[in-house]
Amino acid sequence: MRKPYTAKAKKALDIAGRISKSLQHSYIGTEHILLGLIKEGTGVAAQILADNGVEEGQLLQLIQDLIAPSSAVAVMERDGYTPKTDMLLDLAAAEAERFRSENIGTEHLLAGILREGNNMAVRILRTAGVDARNLYSALMRKLS
């Protein structure tokens, strides 16, 4: 069973769901969570992303350019998460455990995205010219 999320992490996940709906996507993917982490604005993940030149507007544009809206289909998974997103949430829980955190925070969600590495969020970061390894290193320095 996963640990509870911090208020900021819950907010980021909620924003991700709203972004997905607004883009007419029938799922919540890693790309939506990445954008949710930025739009949340105050968590560790938002700070790390901003410090490394990741911009909300640019990410949103790349998501719109790279992912076509789907027809009005019901969401695939029980919470609307893709299998990669479920994996990311498991990795985030493992990161929280590793850092002996009581809750899963935005920093753990970002670490999960970056650790998994083979997901749409990382591809979008790469397209935006952001090195995911450098971002992960910056995040780990902040958490240490």
N, CA, C and O atoms as CSV, one atom per row, in Angstrom:
chain,resi,resn,atom,element,x,y,z
A,1,MET,N,N,0.839,-1.199,0.000
A,1,MET,CA,C,0.000,0.000,0.000
A,1,MET,C,C,0.877,1.253,0.000
A,1,MET,O,O,1.891,1.318,0.695
A,2,ARG,N,N,0.473,2.232,-0.782
A,2,ARG,CA,C,1.254,3.469,-0.872
A,2,ARG,C,C,1.025,4.354,0.343
A,2,ARG,O,O,-0.032,4.330,0.974
A,3,LYS,N,N,2.055,5.137,0.648
A,3,LYS,CA,C,1.947,6.150,1.704
A,3,LYS,C,C,0.977,7.231,1.223
A,3,LYS,O,O,0.685,7.321,0.031
A,4,PRO,N,N,0.481,8.051,2.151
A,4,PRO,CA,C,-0.368,9.176,1.714
A,4,PRO,C,C,0.480,10.240,1.004
A,4,PRO,O,O,1.697,10.311,1.178
A,5,TYR,N,N,-0.193,11.049,0.213
A,5,TYR,CA,C,0.461,12.144,-0.498
A,5,TYR,C,C,0.409,13.404,0.350
A,5,TYR,O,O,-0.502,13.586,1.159
A,6,THR,N,N,1.400,14.276,0.157
A,6,THR,CA,C,1.357,15.585,0.797
A,6,THR,C,C,0.266,16.403,0.106
A,6,THR,O,O,-0.204,16.032,-0.969
A,7,ALA,N,N,-0.130,17.504,0.718
A,7,ALA,CA,C,-1.156,18.375,0.123
A,7,ALA,C,C,-0.687,18.887,-1.245
A,7,ALA,O,O,-1.482,18.978,-2.180
A,8,LYS,N,N,0.594,19.220,-1.359
A,8,LYS,CA,C,1.116,19.738,-2.629
A,8,LYS,C,C,1.119,18.652,-3.698
A,8,LYS,O,O,0.809,18.924,-4.858
A,9,ALA,N,N,1.463,17.434,-3.322
A,9,ALA,CA,C,1.460,16.322,-4.286
A,9,ALA,C,C,0.029,16.017,-4.731
A,9,ALA,O,O,-0.219,15.775,-5.912
A,10,LYS,N,N,-0.912,16.029,-3.779
A,10,LYS,CA,C,-2.332,15.818,-4.136
A,10,LYS,C,C,-2.798,16.892,-5.107
A,10,LYS,O,O,-3.494,16.611,-6.083
A,11,LYS,N,N,-2.399,18.131,-4.820
A,11,LYS,CA,C,-2.791,19.246,-5.690
A,11,LYS,C,C,-2.215,19.050,-7.095
A,11,LYS,O,O,-2.914,19.264,-8.085
A,12,ALA,N,N,-0.947,18.645,-7.185
A,12,ALA,CA,C,-0.305,18.421,-8.486
A,12,ALA,C,C,-1.018,17.313,-9.262
A,12,ALA,O,O,-1.218,17.433,-10.470
A,13,LEU,N,N,-1.401,16.234,-8.572
A,13,LEU,CA,C,-2.110,15.130,-9.230
A,13,LEU,C,C,-3.504,15.575,-9.685
A,13,LEU,O,O,-3.979,15.170,-10.746
A,14,ASP,N,N,-4.151,16.413,-8.871
A,14,ASP,CA,C,-5.462,16.954,-9.231
A,14,ASP,C,C,-5.344,17.854,-10.468
A,14,ASP,O,O,-6.161,17.775,-11.385
A,15,ILE,N,N,-4.326,18.698,-10.479
A,15,ILE,CA,C,-4.080,19.578,-11.628
A,15,ILE,C,C,-3.821,18.728,-12.871
A,15,ILE,O,O,-4.308,19.047,-13.955
A,16,ALA,N,N,-3.053,17.642,-12.714
A,16,ALA,CA,C,-2.751,16.751,-13.843
A,16,ALA,C,C,-4.039,16.201,-14.450
A,16,ALA,O,O,-4.177,16.133,-15.671
A,17,GLY,N,N,-4.973,15.813,-13.598
A,17,GLY,CA,C,-6.262,15.313,-14.085
A,17,GLY,C,C,-7.033,16.378,-14.851
A,17,GLY,O,O,-7.635,16.101,-15.889
A,18,ARG,N,N,-7.008,17.590,-14.329
A,18,ARG,CA,C,-7.712,18.688,-15.006
A,18,ARG,C,C,-7.054,19.033,-16.343
A,18,ARG,O,O,-7.742,19.326,-17.321
A,19,ILE,N,N,-5.715,18.997,-16.379
A,19,ILE,CA,C,-4.988,19.267,-17.624
A,19,ILE,C,C,-5.378,18.226,-18.674
A,19,ILE,O,O,-5.665,18.563,-19.823
A,20,SER,N,N,-5.382,16.966,-18.263
A,20,SER,CA,C,-5.738,15.877,-19.182
A,20,SER,C,C,-7.124,16.100,-19.775
A,20,SER,O,O,-7.322,15.978,-20.983
A,21,LYS,N,N,-8.084,16.430,-18.906
A,21,LYS,CA,C,-9.456,16.690,-19.376
A,21,LYS,C,C,-9.495,17.877,-20.336
A,21,LYS,O,O,-10.148,17.821,-21.378
A,22,SER,N,N,-8.787,18.956,-19.976
A,22,SER,CA,C,-8.819,20.164,-20.809
A,22,SER,C,C,-8.191,19.913,-22.185
A,22,SER,O,O,-8.555,20.565,-23.164
A,23,LEU,N,N,-7.255,18.974,-22.255
A,23,LEU,CA,C,-6.615,18.637,-23.525
A,23,LEU,C,C,-7.387,17.545,-24.270
A,23,LEU,O,O,-6.985,17.107,-25.348
A,24,GLN,N,N,-8.502,17.116,-23.676
A,24,GLN,CA,C,-9.349,16.060,-24.246
A,24,GLN,C,C,-8.610,14.734,-24.377
A,24,GLN,O,O,-8.816,13.988,-25.334
A,25,HIS,N,N,-7.740,14.448,-23.395
A,25,HIS,CA,C,-7.060,13.157,-23.347
A,25,HIS,C,C,-7.890,12.243,-22.453
A,25,HIS,O,O,-8.482,12.698,-21.474
A,26,SER,N,N,-7.935,10.966,-22.788
A,26,SER,CA,C,-8.783,10.033,-22.035
A,26,SER,C,C,-8.004,9.289,-20.956
A,26,SER,O,O,-8.429,8.228,-20.500
A,27,TYR,N,N,-6.877,9.838,-20.554
A,27,TYR,CA,C,-6.014,9.186,-19.571
A,27,TYR,C,C,-5.210,10.265,-18.855
A,27,TYR,O,O,-5.178,11.418,-19.285
A,28,ILE,N,N,-4.561,9.876,-17.755
A,28,ILE,CA,C,-3.624,10.783,-17.084
A,28,ILE,C,C,-2.255,10.140,-17.221
A,28,ILE,O,O,-1.984,9.082,-16.653
A,29,GLY,N,N,-1.400,10.804,-17.988
A,29,GLY,CA,C,-0.067,10.274,-18.251
A,29,GLY,C,C,1.010,11.024,-17.485
A,29,GLY,O,O,0.741,12.005,-16.792
A,30,THR,N,N,2.224,10.539,-17.626
A,30,THR,CA,C,3.363,11.156,-16.938
A,30,THR,C,C,3.539,12.616,-17.358
A,30,THR,O,O,3.975,13.453,-16.568
A,31,GLU,N,N,3.192,12.907,-18.621
A,31,GLU,CA,C,3.309,14.281,-19.115
A,31,GLU,C,C,2.352,15.214,-18.383
A,31,GLU,O,O,2.692,16.367,-18.117
A,32,HIS,N,N,1.155,14.723,-18.054
A,32,HIS,CA,C,0.180,15.546,-17.320
A,32,HIS,C,C,0.671,15.782,-15.887
A,32,HIS,O,O,0.512,16.869,-15.332
A,33,ILE,N,N,1.269,14.742,-15.305
A,33,ILE,CA,C,1.775,14.883,-13.933
A,33,ILE,C,C,2.945,15.860,-13.906
A,33,ILE,O,O,3.045,16.681,-12.995
A,34,LEU,N,N,3.834,15.778,-14.901
A,34,LEU,CA,C,4.949,16.734,-14.982
A,34,LEU,C,C,4.417,18.162,-15.033
A,34,LEU,O,O,4.897,19.030,-14.306
A,35,LEU,N,N,3.433,18.406,-15.885
A,35,LEU,CA,C,2.849,19.744,-15.993
A,35,LEU,C,C,2.130,20.120,-14.691
A,35,LEU,O,O,2.175,21.275,-14.269
A,36,GLY,N,N,1.476,19.155,-14.064
A,36,GLY,CA,C,0.828,19.397,-12.769
A,36,GLY,C,C,1.830,19.812,-11.703
A,36,GLY,O,O,1.542,20.677,-10.875
A,37,LEU,N,N,3.013,19.193,-11.725
A,37,LEU,CA,C,4.060,19.541,-10.746
A,37,LEU,C,C,4.519,20.982,-10.938
A,37,LEU,O,O,4.773,21.692,-9.965
A,38,ILE,N,N,4.624,21.411,-12.195
A,38,ILE,CA,C,5.033,22.799,-12.468
A,38,ILE,C,C,3.921,23.763,-12.063
A,38,ILE,O,O,4.170,24.761,-11.387
A,39,LYS,N,N,2.692,23.458,-12.480
A,39,LYS,CA,C,1.565,24.360,-12.203
A,39,LYS,C,C,1.252,24.457,-10.712
A,39,LYS,O,O,0.728,25.474,-10.259
A,40,GLU,N,N,1.565,23.414,-9.945
A,40,GLU,CA,C,1.353,23.465,-8.489
A,40,GLU,C,C,2.135,24.646,-7.926
A,40,GLU,O,O,1.642,25.354,-7.048
A,41,GLY,N,N,3.334,24.860,-8.419
A,41,GLY,CA,C,4.047,26.107,-8.189
A,41,GLY,C,C,4.850,26.296,-6.925
A,41,GLY,O,O,5.741,27.145,-6.911
A,42,THR,N,N,4.589,25.556,-5.857
A,42,THR,CA,C,5.285,25.843,-4.601
A,42,THR,C,C,6.082,24.666,-4.052
A,42,THR,O,O,6.862,24.839,-3.115
A,43,GLY,N,N,5.904,23.486,-4.611
A,43,GLY,CA,C,6.600,22.303,-4.097
A,43,GLY,C,C,8.047,22.252,-4.529
A,43,GLY,O,O,8.502,23.051,-5.348
A,44,VAL,N,N,8.764,21.291,-3.960
A,44,VAL,CA,C,10.176,21.095,-4.298
A,44,VAL,C,C,10.314,20.828,-5.796
A,44,VAL,O,O,11.225,21.354,-6.434
A,45,ALA,N,N,9.420,20.016,-6.365
A,45,ALA,CA,C,9.496,19.691,-7.799
A,45,ALA,C,C,9.364,20.955,-8.647
A,45,ALA,O,O,10.122,21.145,-9.598
A,46,ALA,N,N,8.410,21.814,-8.311
A,46,ALA,CA,C,8.210,23.056,-9.075
A,46,ALA,C,C,9.472,23.920,-9.025
A,46,ALA,O,O,9.865,24.513,-10.030
A,47,GLN,N,N,10.102,23.986,-7.850
A,47,GLN,CA,C,11.326,24.787,-7.699
A,47,GLN,C,C,12.462,24.222,-8.542
A,47,GLN,O,O,13.153,24.966,-9.238
A,48,ILE,N,N,12.655,22.906,-8.480
A,48,ILE,CA,C,13.728,22.253,-9.241
A,48,ILE,C,C,13.499,22.445,-10.738
A,48,ILE,O,O,14.428,22.768,-11.478
A,49,LEU,N,N,12.258,22.245,-11.180
A,49,LEU,CA,C,11.943,22.396,-12.603
A,49,LEU,C,C,12.199,23.836,-13.061
A,49,LEU,O,O,12.802,24.063,-14.110
A,50,ALA,N,N,11.736,24.805,-12.265
A,50,ALA,CA,C,11.938,26.222,-12.608
A,50,ALA,C,C,13.427,26.569,-12.620
A,50,ALA,O,O,13.906,27.255,-13.523
A,51,ASP,N,N,14.149,26.091,-11.611
A,51,ASP,CA,C,15.595,26.365,-11.523
A,51,ASP,C,C,16.355,25.800,-12.718
A,51,ASP,O,O,17.439,26.275,-13.055
A,52,ASN,N,N,15.777,24.783,-13.356
A,52,ASN,CA,C,16.447,24.140,-14.489
A,52,ASN,C,C,15.840,24.541,-15.834
A,52,ASN,O,O,16.033,23.862,-16.842
A,53,GLY,N,N,15.102,25.656,-15.830
A,53,GLY,CA,C,14.616,26.240,-17.073
A,53,GLY,C,C,13.420,25.555,-17.702
A,53,GLY,O,O,13.129,25.779,-18.877
A,54,VAL,N,N,12.723,24.725,-16.944
A,54,VAL,CA,C,11.529,24.077,-17.487
A,54,VAL,C,C,10.366,25.047,-17.347
A,54,VAL,O,O,10.044,25.489,-16.245
A,55,GLU,N,N,9.735,25.376,-18.478
A,55,GLU,CA,C,8.668,26.373,-18.472
A,55,GLU,C,C,7.322,25.731,-18.762
A,55,GLU,O,O,7.190,24.897,-19.658
A,56,GLU,N,N,6.338,26.133,-17.991
A,56,GLU,CA,C,4.976,25.615,-18.121
A,56,GLU,C,C,4.433,25.764,-19.543
A,56,GLU,O,O,3.912,24.808,-20.116
A,57,GLY,N,N,4.555,26.956,-20.103
A,57,GLY,CA,C,4.014,27.227,-21.436
A,57,GLY,C,C,4.635,26.354,-22.508
A,57,GLY,O,O,3.943,25.848,-23.391
A,58,GLN,N,N,5.949,26.182,-22.423
A,58,GLN,CA,C,6.657,25.355,-23.400
A,58,GLN,C,C,6.218,23.891,-23.289
A,58,GLN,O,O,5.991,23.231,-24.303
A,59,LEU,N,N,6.099,23.388,-22.060
A,59,LEU,CA,C,5.668,21.995,-21.869
A,59,LEU,C,C,4.260,21.780,-22.396
A,59,LEU,O,O,3.995,20.793,-23.081
A,60,LEU,N,N,3.361,22.696,-22.079
A,60,LEU,CA,C,1.985,22.581,-22.542
A,60,LEU,C,C,1.950,22.557,-24.073
A,60,LEU,O,O,1.228,21.757,-24.670
A,61,GLN,N,N,2.723,23.426,-24.695
A,61,GLN,CA,C,2.765,23.470,-26.159
A,61,GLN,C,C,3.281,22.148,-26.733
A,61,GLN,O,O,2.732,21.635,-27.707
A,62,LEU,N,N,4.331,21.603,-26.130
A,62,LEU,CA,C,4.884,20.331,-26.607
A,62,LEU,C,C,3.877,19.192,-26.441
A,62,LEU,O,O,3.749,18.344,-27.324
A,63,ILE,N,N,3.169,19.171,-25.322
A,63,ILE,CA,C,2.146,18.138,-25.110
A,63,ILE,C,C,1.068,18.261,-26.186
A,63,ILE,O,O,0.636,17.261,-26.759
A,64,GLN,N,N,0.638,19.495,-26.455
A,64,GLN,CA,C,-0.390,19.706,-27.483
A,64,GLN,C,C,0.117,19.313,-28.863
A,64,GLN,O,O,-0.636,18.761,-29.667
A,65,ASP,N,N,1.392,19.593,-29.146
A,65,ASP,CA,C,1.969,19.273,-30.458
A,65,ASP,C,C,2.188,17.770,-30.635
A,65,ASP,O,O,1.996,17.236,-31.728
A,66,LEU,N,N,2.588,17.095,-29.564
A,66,LEU,CA,C,2.999,15.695,-29.680
A,66,LEU,C,C,1.890,14.680,-29.422
A,66,LEU,O,O,1.989,13.532,-29.854
A,67,ILE,N,N,0.837,15.092,-28.723
A,67,ILE,CA,C,-0.211,14.140,-28.357
A,67,ILE,C,C,-1.558,14.641,-28.852
A,67,ILE,O,O,-2.035,15.699,-28.442
A,68,ALA,N,N,-2.153,13.869,-29.731
A,68,ALA,CA,C,-3.455,14.250,-30.295
A,68,ALA,C,C,-4.556,14.034,-29.262
A,68,ALA,O,O,-4.497,13.081,-28.486
A,69,PRO,N,N,-5.566,14.916,-29.246
A,69,PRO,CA,C,-6.701,14.687,-28.354
A,69,PRO,C,C,-7.418,13.400,-28.765
A,69,PRO,O,O,-7.480,13.060,-29.946
A,70,SER,N,N,-7.946,12.703,-27.788
A,70,SER,CA,C,-8.659,11.467,-28.108
A,70,SER,C,C,-10.153,11.745,-28.128
A,70,SER,O,O,-10.613,12.787,-27.660
A,71,SER,N,N,-10.887,10.815,-28.666
A,71,SER,CA,C,-12.342,10.977,-28.664
A,71,SER,C,C,-12.842,10.841,-27.235
A,71,SER,O,O,-12.079,10.458,-26.349
A,72,ALA,N,N,-14.074,11.140,-27.004
A,72,ALA,CA,C,-14.639,11.112,-25.654
A,72,ALA,C,C,-14.794,9.665,-25.186
A,72,ALA,O,O,-15.896,9.115,-25.175
A,73,VAL,N,N,-13.689,9.073,-24.807
A,73,VAL,CA,C,-13.673,7.678,-24.349
A,73,VAL,C,C,-13.471,7.702,-22.839
A,73,VAL,O,O,-12.781,8.572,-22.307
A,74,ALA,N,N,-14.073,6.748,-22.163
A,74,ALA,CA,C,-13.868,6.645,-20.711
A,74,ALA,C,C,-12.399,6.318,-20.445
A,74,ALA,O,O,-11.713,5.738,-21.287
A,75,VAL,N,N,-11.934,6.700,-19.263
A,75,VAL,CA,C,-10.540,6.469,-18.921
A,75,VAL,C,C,-10.231,4.983,-18.830
A,75,VAL,O,O,-11.088,4.174,-18.475
A,76,MET,N,N,-8.983,4.638,-19.160
A,76,MET,CA,C,-8.592,3.234,-19.263
A,76,MET,C,C,-8.445,2.536,-17.919
A,76,MET,O,O,-9.000,1.454,-17.726
A,77,GLU,N,N,-7.718,3.124,-17.000
A,77,GLU,CA,C,-7.430,2.474,-15.726
A,77,GLU,C,C,-8.455,2.935,-14.681
A,77,GLU,O,O,-9.259,3.834,-14.925
A,78,ARG,N,N,-8.397,2.287,-13.506
A,78,ARG,CA,C,-9.358,2.611,-12.459
A,78,ARG,C,C,-9.302,4.072,-12.041
A,78,ARG,O,O,-10.339,4.670,-11.754
A,79,ASP,N,N,-8.097,4.665,-12.001
A,79,ASP,CA,C,-8.048,6.093,-11.676
A,79,ASP,C,C,-7.769,6.946,-12.895
A,79,ASP,O,O,-7.542,8.150,-12.772
A,80,GLY,N,N,-7.783,6.342,-14.060
A,80,GLY,CA,C,-7.484,7.102,-15.259
A,80,GLY,C,C,-6.006,7.169,-15.547
A,80,GLY,O,O,-5.598,7.815,-16.512
A,81,TYR,N,N,-5.175,6.506,-14.722
A,81,TYR,CA,C,-3.735,6.533,-14.924
A,81,TYR,C,C,-3.309,5.476,-15.933
A,81,TYR,O,O,-3.847,4.369,-15.956
A,82,THR,N,N,-2.341,5.831,-16.763
A,82,THR,CA,C,-1.758,4.858,-17.684
A,82,THR,C,C,-0.879,3.899,-16.875
A,82,THR,O,O,-0.535,4.199,-15.731
A,83,PRO,N,N,-0.514,2.754,-17.452
A,83,PRO,CA,C,0.407,1.843,-16.749
A,83,PRO,C,C,1.728,2.524,-16.375
A,83,PRO,O,O,2.267,2.269,-15.299
A,84,LYS,N,N,2.253,3.388,-17.251
A,84,LYS,CA,C,3.502,4.117,-16.926
A,84,LYS,C,C,3.294,5.042,-15.732
A,84,LYS,O,O,4.180,5.189,-14.890
A,85,THR,N,N,2.122,5.661,-15.663
A,85,THR,CA,C,1.840,6.561,-14.545
A,85,THR,C,C,1.719,5.771,-13.251
A,85,THR,O,O,2.203,6.208,-12.206
A,86,ASP,N,N,1.072,4.602,-13.316
A,86,ASP,CA,C,1.008,3.740,-12.135
A,86,ASP,C,C,2.414,3.368,-11.673
A,86,ASP,O,O,2.705,3.366,-10.477
A,87,MET,N,N,3.285,3.050,-12.640
A,87,MET,CA,C,4.674,2.710,-12.319
A,87,MET,C,C,5.360,3.901,-11.663
A,87,MET,O,O,6.090,3.742,-10.685
A,88,LEU,N,N,5.122,5.105,-12.205
A,88,LEU,CA,C,5.699,6.325,-11.642
A,88,LEU,C,C,5.245,6.508,-10.187
A,88,LEU,O,O,6.050,6.879,-9.332
A,89,LEU,N,N,3.974,6.251,-9.905
A,89,LEU,CA,C,3.467,6.409,-8.540
A,89,LEU,C,C,4.115,5.401,-7.600
A,89,LEU,O,O,4.387,5.716,-6.442
A,90,ASP,N,N,4.364,4.186,-8.094
A,90,ASP,CA,C,5.076,3.184,-7.289
A,90,ASP,C,C,6.518,3.618,-7.034
A,90,ASP,O,O,7.025,3.472,-5.922
A,91,LEU,N,N,7.175,4.151,-8.062
A,91,LEU,CA,C,8.546,4.643,-7.895
A,91,LEU,C,C,8.590,5.826,-6.929
A,91,LEU,O,O,9.519,5.943,-6.129
A,92,ALA,N,N,7.592,6.697,-7.001
A,92,ALA,CA,C,7.517,7.837,-6.075
A,92,ALA,C,C,7.395,7.340,-4.636
A,92,ALA,O,O,8.020,7.886,-3.727
A,93,ALA,N,N,6.581,6.298,-4.438
A,93,ALA,CA,C,6.433,5.715,-3.099
A,93,ALA,C,C,7.765,5.132,-2.623
A,93,ALA,O,O,8.129,5.267,-1.455
A,94,ALA,N,N,8.488,4.480,-3.545
A,94,ALA,CA,C,9.794,3.905,-3.198
A,94,ALA,C,C,10.796,5.016,-2.841
A,94,ALA,O,O,11.603,4.863,-1.924
A,95,GLU,N,N,10.733,6.128,-3.573
A,95,GLU,CA,C,11.612,7.271,-3.275
A,95,GLU,C,C,11.296,7.843,-1.895
A,95,GLU,O,O,12.206,8.163,-1.130
A,96,ALA,N,N,10.019,7.971,-1.579
A,96,ALA,CA,C,9.619,8.486,-0.260
A,96,ALA,C,C,10.143,7.561,0.841
A,96,ALA,O,O,10.629,8.017,1.875
A,97,GLU,N,N,10.036,6.266,0.599
A,97,GLU,CA,C,10.538,5.263,1.546
A,97,GLU,C,C,12.054,5.408,1.716
A,97,GLU,O,O,12.571,5.398,2.833
A,98,ARG,N,N,12.747,5.542,0.592
A,98,ARG,CA,C,14.207,5.641,0.594
A,98,ARG,C,C,14.679,6.851,1.394
A,98,ARG,O,O,15.699,6.786,2.080
A,99,PHE,N,N,13.941,7.950,1.307
A,99,PHE,CA,C,14.309,9.162,2.041
A,99,PHE,C,C,13.626,9.235,3.407
A,99,PHE,O,O,13.677,10.261,4.085
A,100,ARG,N,N,12.990,8.138,3.797
A,100,ARG,CA,C,12.315,8.022,5.101
A,100,ARG,C,C,11.289,9.138,5.314
A,100,ARG,O,O,11.172,9.694,6.406
A,101,SER,N,N,10.558,9.448,4.259
A,101,SER,CA,C,9.524,10.478,4.341
A,101,SER,C,C,8.213,9.836,4.772
A,101,SER,O,O,7.903,8.708,4.391
A,102,GLU,N,N,7.457,10.564,5.563
A,102,GLU,CA,C,6.151,10.077,6.010
A,102,GLU,C,C,5.153,10.010,4.861
A,102,GLU,O,O,4.305,9.119,4.810
A,103,ASN,N,N,5.267,10.972,3.933
A,103,ASN,CA,C,4.322,11.105,2.823
A,103,ASN,C,C,5.064,11.182,1.493
A,103,ASN,O,O,6.267,11.440,1.450
A,104,ILE,N,N,4.330,10.956,0.419
A,104,ILE,CA,C,4.867,11.115,-0.926
A,104,ILE,C,C,4.675,12.569,-1.333
A,104,ILE,O,O,3.549,13.060,-1.404
A,105,GLY,N,N,5.786,13.255,-1.599
A,105,GLY,CA,C,5.735,14.667,-1.962
A,105,GLY,C,C,5.979,14.884,-3.447
A,105,GLY,O,O,6.224,13.935,-4.193
A,106,THR,N,N,5.912,16.136,-3.868
A,106,THR,CA,C,6.131,16.469,-5.278
A,106,THR,C,C,7.530,16.037,-5.723
A,106,THR,O,O,7.727,15.623,-6.866
A,107,GLU,N,N,8.496,16.138,-4.808
A,107,GLU,CA,C,9.871,15.744,-5.142
A,107,GLU,C,C,9.956,14.251,-5.467
A,107,GLU,O,O,10.736,13.839,-6.326
A,108,HIS,N,N,9.149,13.448,-4.773
A,108,HIS,CA,C,9.153,12.003,-5.021
A,108,HIS,C,C,8.463,11.682,-6.348
A,108,HIS,O,O,8.874,10.766,-7.061
A,109,LEU,N,N,7.412,12.442,-6.676
A,109,LEU,CA,C,6.741,12.255,-7.974
A,109,LEU,C,C,7.714,12.588,-9.107
A,109,LEU,O,O,7.802,11.851,-10.088
A,110,LEU,N,N,8.441,13.693,-8.970
A,110,LEU,CA,C,9.407,14.076,-9.996
A,110,LEU,C,C,10.519,13.032,-10.090
A,110,LEU,O,O,10.936,12.664,-11.188
A,111,ALA,N,N,10.997,12.559,-8.945
A,111,ALA,CA,C,12.041,11.524,-8.947
A,111,ALA,C,C,11.546,10.264,-9.652
A,111,ALA,O,O,12.298,9.625,-10.388
A,112,GLY,N,N,10.290,9.909,-9.430
A,112,GLY,CA,C,9.716,8.743,-10.103
A,112,GLY,C,C,9.693,8.904,-11.611
A,112,GLY,O,O,10.027,7.977,-12.349
A,113,ILE,N,N,9.297,10.083,-12.065
A,113,ILE,CA,C,9.284,10.370,-13.517
A,113,ILE,C,C,10.690,10.218,-14.080
A,113,ILE,O,O,10.890,9.564,-15.103
A,114,LEU,N,N,11.656,10.822,-13.410
A,114,LEU,CA,C,13.023,10.853,-13.930
A,114,LEU,C,C,13.726,9.501,-13.808
A,114,LEU,O,O,14.514,9.130,-14.678
A,115,ARG,N,N,13.443,8.769,-12.735
A,115,ARG,CA,C,14.077,7.456,-12.547
A,115,ARG,C,C,13.595,6.446,-13.560
A,115,ARG,O,O,14.387,5.666,-14.089
A,116,GLU,N,N,12.295,6.452,-13.837
A,116,GLU,CA,C,11.761,5.491,-14.794
A,116,GLU,C,C,12.358,5.760,-16.169
A,116,GLU,O,O,12.731,4.828,-16.881
A,117,GLY,N,N,12.448,7.019,-16.536
A,117,GLY,CA,C,13.202,7.423,-17.713
A,117,GLY,C,C,12.577,7.210,-19.079
A,117,GLY,O,O,12.784,8.023,-19.979
A,118,ASN,N,N,11.819,6.140,-19.256
A,118,ASN,CA,C,11.255,5.842,-20.569
A,118,ASN,C,C,9.764,6.159,-20.567
A,118,ASN,O,O,8.928,5.258,-20.638
A,119,ASN,N,N,9.442,7.436,-20.487
A,119,ASN,CA,C,8.037,7.845,-20.450
A,119,ASN,C,C,7.863,9.152,-21.226
A,119,ASN,O,O,8.839,9.812,-21.584
A,120,MET,N,N,6.623,9.503,-21.474
A,120,MET,CA,C,6.336,10.695,-22.275
A,120,MET,C,C,6.861,11.964,-21.611
A,120,MET,O,O,7.330,12.865,-22.308
A,121,ALA,N,N,6.796,12.059,-20.292
A,121,ALA,CA,C,7.286,13.261,-19.602
A,121,ALA,C,C,8.770,13.474,-19.883
A,121,ALA,O,O,9.192,14.597,-20.161
A,122,VAL,N,N,9.561,12.412,-19.813
A,122,VAL,CA,C,11.002,12.533,-20.062
A,122,VAL,C,C,11.254,12.860,-21.533
A,122,VAL,O,O,12.148,13.645,-21.852
A,123,ARG,N,N,10.465,12.258,-22.433
A,123,ARG,CA,C,10.622,12.575,-23.863
A,123,ARG,C,C,10.325,14.053,-24.114
A,123,ARG,O,O,11.014,14.706,-24.896
A,124,ILE,N,N,9.302,14.569,-23.452
A,124,ILE,CA,C,8.944,15.979,-23.621
A,124,ILE,C,C,10.039,16.883,-23.044
A,124,ILE,O,O,10.385,17.902,-23.641
A,125,LEU,N,N,10.579,16.509,-21.889
A,125,LEU,CA,C,11.698,17.278,-21.323
A,125,LEU,C,C,12.871,17.296,-22.300
A,125,LEU,O,O,13.471,18.344,-22.541
A,126,ARG,N,N,13.193,16.130,-22.860
A,126,ARG,CA,C,14.297,16.021,-23.821
A,126,ARG,C,C,14.035,16.927,-25.034
A,126,ARG,O,O,14.930,17.632,-25.500
A,127,THR,N,N,12.797,16.894,-25.532
A,127,THR,CA,C,12.430,17.737,-26.679
A,127,THR,C,C,12.582,19.214,-26.326
A,127,THR,O,O,12.918,20.033,-27.181
A,128,ALA,N,N,12.332,19.548,-25.054
A,128,ALA,CA,C,12.469,20.938,-24.591
A,128,ALA,C,C,13.927,21.305,-24.320
A,128,ALA,O,O,14.225,22.437,-23.938
A,129,GLY,N,N,14.837,20.344,-24.520
A,129,GLY,CA,C,16.257,20.620,-24.315
A,129,GLY,C,C,16.719,20.462,-22.885
A,129,GLY,O,O,17.768,20.988,-22.514
A,130,VAL,N,N,15.952,19.745,-22.068
A,130,VAL,CA,C,16.306,19.544,-20.666
A,130,VAL,C,C,16.869,18.139,-20.506
A,130,VAL,O,O,16.254,17.168,-20.948
A,131,ASP,N,N,18.031,18.026,-19.879
A,131,ASP,CA,C,18.659,16.730,-19.629
A,131,ASP,C,C,18.071,16.135,-18.350
A,131,ASP,O,O,18.258,16.674,-17.259
A,132,ALA,N,N,17.367,15.026,-18.498
A,132,ALA,CA,C,16.692,14.395,-17.354
A,132,ALA,C,C,17.696,13.948,-16.290
A,132,ALA,O,O,17.400,14.010,-15.097
A,133,ARG,N,N,18.879,13.498,-16.713
A,133,ARG,CA,C,19.891,13.062,-15.731
A,133,ARG,C,C,20.359,14.237,-14.884
A,133,ARG,O,O,20.512,14.113,-13.669
A,134,ASN,N,N,20.586,15.383,-15.532
A,134,ASN,CA,C,21.001,16.575,-14.781
A,134,ASN,C,C,19.900,17.027,-13.825
A,134,ASN,O,O,20.165,17.448,-12.700
A,135,LEU,N,N,18.665,16.929,-14.298
A,135,LEU,CA,C,17.517,17.305,-13.468
A,135,LEU,C,C,17.429,16.388,-12.247
A,135,LEU,O,O,17.186,16.849,-11.132
A,136,TYR,N,N,17.626,15.090,-12.467
A,136,TYR,CA,C,17.592,14.115,-11.363
A,136,TYR,C,C,18.715,14.401,-10.369
A,136,TYR,O,O,18.513,14.330,-9.157
A,137,SER,N,N,19.904,14.727,-10.889
A,137,SER,CA,C,21.050,15.052,-10.000
A,137,SER,C,C,20.748,16.290,-9.162
A,137,SER,O,O,21.041,16.328,-7.967
A,138,ALA,N,N,20.159,17.306,-9.800
A,138,ALA,CA,C,19.801,18.532,-9.075
A,138,ALA,C,C,18.772,18.226,-7.983
A,138,ALA,O,O,18.847,18.757,-6.875
A,139,LEU,N,N,17.807,17.356,-8.320
A,139,LEU,CA,C,16.792,16.976,-7.343
A,139,LEU,C,C,17.420,16.226,-6.167
A,139,LEU,O,O,17.086,16.494,-5.013
A,140,MET,N,N,18.318,15.300,-6.453
A,140,MET,CA,C,18.959,14.528,-5.381
A,140,MET,C,C,19.816,15.432,-4.495
A,140,MET,O,O,19.865,15.250,-3.279
A,141,ARG,N,N,20.491,16.410,-5.111
A,141,ARG,CA,C,21.279,17.362,-4.296
A,141,ARG,C,C,20.363,18.130,-3.353
A,141,ARG,O,O,20.698,18.341,-2.187
A,142,LYS,N,N,19.208,18.545,-3.861
A,142,LYS,CA,C,18.248,19.301,-3.042
A,142,LYS,C,C,17.715,18.452,-1.882
A,142,LYS,O,O,17.493,18.960,-0.783
A,143,LEU,N,N,17.513,17.162,-2.136
A,143,LEU,CA,C,16.956,16.282,-1.110
A,143,LEU,C,C,17.978,15.829,-0.074
A,143,LEU,O,O,17.611,15.403,1.021
A,144,SER,N,N,19.270,15.924,-0.425
A,144,SER,CA,C,20.319,15.449,0.497
A,144,SER,C,C,20.581,16.430,1.613
A,144,SER,O,O,21.430,16.180,2.468
